[in-house]
Amino acid sequence: MVELLEVVSDFGEQMNLQFNPIKSAIVEFASCRDSERNFEIQNLPLRIPNSYKYLRITLCDGRNYSEEQQKIWESKAEKVLRRMHAKSLWKFNRSEVTKIQWKSRAVPGLTYVNSVTTVSAELQRGLEILQGEAGRWALGEPNANTAIEFMD
């Protein structure tokens, strides 16, 4: 790892690039023999946090590297659902407004990078439940057992 950081430091100096150690970090997914060393890039120390956010995805060093990201997705889905309830409460056509809001806000925000990340079955079920709740809210029957076909 030290050799790789030296290569990056040399390249940065050749290209007149200044690396920002605040925006850079090393996340260790498995401990290695250098784990006690202090890593540097361009003679600036790099931090070794338990988690790091990169391109809106939080990676952590636990057994499940996406555990924190899944918690973020769960809370984000809840927030979007509550915002949707507040905004579509008094609109002219709650069904249409809710459907548009769910598809324009929740779906892109919750499915971002799905092609390169894996989502646990538990989180997938939770998101489907929230989507069903949004659909029932849109139809004006939040407590009813409504068929999924009516909500799509």
Secondary structure, DSSP 8 states (H G I E B T S, - for coil): -HHHHHHHHHHHHHTT----TTT-B---SS--TTTTS--EETTEE-B--SEEEETTEEEESSSSTTHHHHHHHHHHHHHHHHHHHHHHTTSS-HHHHHHHHIIIIIHHHHHTTTTTS---HHHHHHHHHHHHHHHHHHHT-TTS---HHHH-
